[in-house]
Amino acid sequence: MNKETGETASFHPVVVGGSVGIGSCGPMVDNALRVYGECDFSLGYSFTPYDSLFYNTGNLIPPNLTFAIWGYFGFEYFTADTSSFFIQSGGGFKSLLVEDKKNI
């Protein structure tokens, strides 16, 4: 709810999409350490089909095309044949292309 105007908004999106990941790991080093990484590409469409019908409120985010790319890189250190611990870092980018008169 907007405190200044008293107008309510709703955020109940439906998201349809998919993701493709490409990853790999390196060879074992001294039978104890392995390097690995992955990159994911995602594409989806989100919309709120029922908010204005049932709640009689505006939608917080209009229908949009969402795309993202992210990845990570890490080290896996084996402490025994059946146990290991991981150190990894990653990040990504996400964007929304909101439907309006220019990009419907």
C-alpha positions in Angstrom: 0.0 0.0 0.0 1.3 3.4 -0.9 1.4 5.4 2.3 1.0 8.8 0.5 -2.0 8.0 -1.8 -3.5 5.0 0.0 -3.5 3.1 -3.2 -2.9 -0.7 -3.0 -0.8 -2.7 -5.4 -0.5 -6.5 -5.6 2.4 -8.7 -6.5 1.3 -12.3 -7.4 3.2 -13.1 -10.6 3.0 -16.3 -12.7 6.3 -17.1 -14.3 6.8 -19.3 -17.3 10.4 -19.9 -18.4 13.4 -22.1 -18.8 17.1 -22.3 -18.0 20.1 -23.8 -19.8 23.3 -24.4 -17.9 26.8 -25.2 -19.1 29.3 -26.4 -16.6 32.4 -28.4 -16.1 35.0 -29.6 -13.6 38.7 -30.0 -13.9 40.8 -33.0 -13.1 41.7 -34.0 -9.6 44.9 -32.5 -8.2 46.8 -34.7 -5.8 43.6 -36.7 -5.3 42.3 -33.9 -3.0 41.3 -30.8 -5.0 39.0 -30.2 -7.9 38.1 -26.9 -9.7 34.6 -26.5 -11.1 32.3 -23.9 -12.6 29.0 -23.3 -14.4 27.1 -20.6 -16.3 23.3 -20.5 -16.6 21.2 -18.7 -19.1 17.5 -18.1 -18.3 14.6 -16.7 -20.3 11.0 -16.3 -18.9 7.8 -14.4 -19.0 6.0 -13.2 -15.9 2.5 -11.8 -15.6 -0.3 -11.4 -13.0 -3.5 -12.8 -14.4 -5.9 -12.5 -11.5 -5.0 -9.5 -9.3 -7.1 -6.9 -10.9 -10.0 -9.4 -11.3 -10.1 -10.7 -7.7 -8.4 -7.9 -5.6 -9.5 -4.9 -7.7 -6.0 -3.5 -7.3 -3.2 -2.5 -9.8 -0.3 -4.8 -10.4 3.1 -3.9 -9.0 4.9 -5.1 -12.1 3.3 -5.3 -15.5 3.8 -8.3 -17.8 7.4 -8.6 -18.8 10.1 -10.6 -20.5 12.8 -11.6 -18.0 16.3 -12.8 -19.0 19.3 -13.6 -16.9 22.8 -14.9 -17.0 24.8 -16.0 -14.0 27.6 -18.3 -13.1 29.9 -19.5 -10.4 33.4 -20.9 -9.9 34.7 -22.9 -7.0 37.1 -25.4 -5.4 36.1 -28.7 -3.9 38.5 -30.1 -1.4 38.2 -33.8 -0.5 38.9 -34.6 3.2 38.1 -38.3 2.8 36.7 -40.7 0.1 33.1 -39.7 1.0 33.4 -36.1 2.3 34.5 -32.8 1.0 34.0 -29.1 1.4 33.4 -26.3 -1.2 34.6 -22.7 -1.6 32.8 -20.9 -4.4 31.9 -17.5 -5.7 29.5 -16.3 -8.3 27.3 -13.6 -9.6 25.0 -12.6 -12.4 22.8 -10.2 -14.2 19.0 -10.1 -14.6 16.9 -7.7 -16.7 13.2 -7.0 -17.2 11.7 -5.9 -20.5 8.4 -4.5 -19.5 5.6 -4.6 -22.0 4.5 -1.1 -23.1 3.4 0.4 -26.4 7.0 0.4 -27.7 7.9 -3.3 -27.0 4.7 -5.4 -27.0 
